[in-house]
Amino acid sequence: MPGVTAYTGFLNIGQPKKGETVVVAAASGAVGSVVGQIAHIKGARAVGIAGSEEKCKFVTEEFGFDACVNHNSPDFAEALKNACPDGIDVYFENVSGKVFETVMPLLNDFARIPVCGLIALYNATELPPGPNLTPLLMRDILVKRLTFRGFIVWDFAAQEKEALTELAKWIKEGKLHYREDIVDGLENAPEAFMGLLEGKNFGKLVVQVSDHPAA
Ligand SMILES: NC(=O)c1ccc[n+]([C@@H]2O[C@H](COP(=O)([O-])OP(=O)(O)OC[C@H]3O[C@@H](n4cnc5c(N)ncnc54)[C@H](OP(=O)(O)O)[C@@H]3O)[C@@H](O)[C@H]2O)c1
């Protein structure tokens, strides 16, 4: 499912072109890692954003992104600007919050923003304190002619077979890699789920409930 999400959301909405800069939030995760690798396959430059130096190292060395920036580092904004000298043509949103606010000023005219997830907001019980950035966002949408489109993977259900065929082919060809973070035992699922919302997972979080594959 995360692979199909990445494939359909990125290609239909992001529409990456050769030589463009694609920035991917939660780049070490299940969806983000696939988006960045597809960006490469399509000839674009892939820049990841992840929550630690260790994750960033994996994103560049194992997933082949051109650069990766740590959103927990104090120089995050400057590092992202340096990693995107030609601005950002596609921003694949998995996170929102501080990460989106840092990306926003770097978006190029006619940038495309597939809005896949907003994980930084999932636990919010109230709006954050000001300033209210809505006027800046609306101005950028107009002046830069930005395209934001939210999606749920099943919007593209008709493309599921195509996505699985292509993704499987790229895995066989060694062009697409993935990482799983396996937690043992259903009793550990709640803690693992809470950890996902704090970036404690490293790769697709999977709970193993049995030694037997069919159980
Ligand atoms: N639209 C759809 O149909 C669809 C389908 C599947 C998934 N999704 C969404 O896609 C996103 C990624 O899902 P996934 O399964 O691939 O998860 P994932 O990326 O494997 O794991 C979530 C990652 O989000 C980052 N994160 C968590 N809290 C954060 C915060 N407060 N600020 C910044 N980053 C934070 C963490 O990475 P770092 O440590 O690197 O920050 C964490 O490892 C989620 O938002 C999910 O809800 C949407």
The ligand as an SDF file (V2000), in Angstrom:
LIG
                    3D

 48 52  0  0  0  0  0  0  0  0999 V2000
   -2.8770    9.5620    1.4370 N   0  0  0  0  0  0  0  0  0  0  0  0
   -2.7700    8.2470    1.5680 C   0  0  0  0  0  0  0  0  0  0  0  0
   -3.5050    7.4560    0.9550 O   0  0  0  0  0  0  0  0  0  0  0  0
   -1.7170    7.7080    2.4850 C   0  0  0  0  0  0  0  0  0  0  0  0
   -1.3580    6.3420    2.4520 C   0  0  0  0  0  0  0  0  0  0  0  0
   -0.3190    5.9100    3.2870 C   0  0  0  0  0  0  0  0  0  0  0  0
    0.3070    6.8060    4.1410 C   0  0  0  0  0  0  0  0  0  0  0  0
   -0.0960    8.1180    4.1500 N   0  0  0  0  0  0  0  0  0  0  0  0
    0.5810    9.1160    4.9790 C   0  0  0  0  0  0  0  0  0  0  0  0
    1.9040    9.2030    4.4830 O   0  0  0  0  0  0  0  0  0  0  0  0
    2.7850    9.6060    5.5340 C   0  0  0  0  0  0  0  0  0  0  0  0
    3.9560    8.6210    5.6260 C   0  0  0  0  0  0  0  0  0  0  0  0
    3.4340    7.3470    5.9940 O   0  0  0  0  0  0  0  0  0  0  0  0
    4.4010    6.0950    6.1610 P   0  0  0  0  0  0  0  0  0  0  0  0
    3.5540    4.9110    6.4140 O   0  0  0  0  0  0  0  0  0  0  0  0
    5.3520    6.0870    5.0280 O   0  0  0  0  0  0  0  0  0  0  0  0
    5.1350    6.4430    7.5200 O   0  0  0  0  0  0  0  0  0  0  0  0
    6.7020    6.5490    7.7780 P   0  0  0  0  0  0  0  0  0  0  0  0
    7.2310    7.6660    6.9220 O   0  0  0  0  0  0  0  0  0  0  0  0
    7.3010    5.1880    7.6260 O   0  0  0  0  0  0  0  0  0  0  0  0
    6.7570    6.9700    9.3190 O   0  0  0  0  0  0  0  0  0  0  0  0
    6.3280    8.2090    9.7230 C   0  0  0  0  0  0  0  0  0  0  0  0
    7.5100    9.1940    9.7660 C   0  0  0  0  0  0  0  0  0  0  0  0
    7.0130   10.5210    9.8500 O   0  0  0  0  0  0  0  0  0  0  0  0
    7.9710   11.3250   10.4870 C   0  0  0  0  0  0  0  0  0  0  0  0
    7.3250   12.1340   11.5410 N   0  0  0  0  0  0  0  0  0  0  0  0
    6.5530   11.6980   12.5520 C   0  0  0  0  0  0  0  0  0  0  0  0
    6.1570   12.7340   13.3150 N   0  0  0  0  0  0  0  0  0  0  0  0
    6.7030   13.8490   12.7670 C   0  0  0  0  0  0  0  0  0  0  0  0
    6.6600   15.2310   13.0920 C   0  0  0  0  0  0  0  0  0  0  0  0
    5.9810   15.6750   14.1570 N   0  0  0  0  0  0  0  0  0  0  0  0
    7.3390   16.1040   12.3050 N   0  0  0  0  0  0  0  0  0  0  0  0
    8.0520   15.6750   11.2320 C   0  0  0  0  0  0  0  0  0  0  0  0
    8.1200   14.3640   10.8740 N   0  0  0  0  0  0  0  0  0  0  0  0
    7.4540   13.4710   11.6350 C   0  0  0  0  0  0  0  0  0  0  0  0
    9.0020   10.3950   11.1340 C   0  0  0  0  0  0  0  0  0  0  0  0
   10.1810   10.4280   10.3260 O   0  0  0  0  0  0  0  0  0  0  0  0
   11.4130   11.3740   10.7380 P   0  0  0  0  0  0  0  0  0  0  0  0
   12.0440   10.7640   11.9500 O   0  0  0  0  0  0  0  0  0  0  0  0
   12.2590   11.3140    9.5340 O   0  0  0  0  0  0  0  0  0  0  0  0
   10.8520   12.7370   11.0200 O   0  0  0  0  0  0  0  0  0  0  0  0
    8.3470    9.0300   11.0270 C   0  0  0  0  0  0  0  0  0  0  0  0
    9.2880    7.9970   10.9200 O   0  0  0  0  0  0  0  0  0  0  0  0
    1.9320    9.6740    6.7920 C   0  0  0  0  0  0  0  0  0  0  0  0
    1.5370   11.0140    6.9970 O   0  0  0  0  0  0  0  0  0  0  0  0
    0.7380    8.8050    6.4560 C   0  0  0  0  0  0  0  0  0  0  0  0
   -0.3940    9.1590    7.1990 O   0  0  0  0  0  0  0  0  0  0  0  0
   -1.0860    8.5700    3.3440 C   0  0  0  0  0  0  0  0  0  0  0  0
  1  2  1  0
  2  3  2  0
  2  4  1  0
  4  5  1  0
  4 48  2  0
  5  6  2  0
  6  7  1  0
  7  8  2  0
  8  9  1  0
  8 48  1  0
  9 10  1  0
  9 46  1  0
 10 11  1  0
 11 12  1  0
 11 44  1  0
 12 13  1  0
 13 14  1  0
 14 15  2  0
 14 16  1  0
 14 17  1  0
 17 18  1  0
 18 19  2  0
 18 20  1  0
 18 21  1  0
 21 22  1  0
 22 23  1  0
 23 24  1  0
 23 42  1  0
 24 25  1  0
 25 26  1  0
 25 36  1  0
 26 27  1  0
 26 35  1  0
 27 28  2  0
 28 29  1  0
 29 30  1  0
 29 35  2  0
 30 31  1  0
 30 32  2  0
 32 33  1  0
 33 34  2  0
 34 35  1  0
 36 37  1  0
 36 42  1  0
 37 38  1  0
 38 39  2  0
 38 40  1  0
 38 41  1  0
 42 43  1  0
 44 45  1  0
 44 46  1  0
 46 47  1  0
M  CHG  2   8   1  16  -1
M  END
$$$$
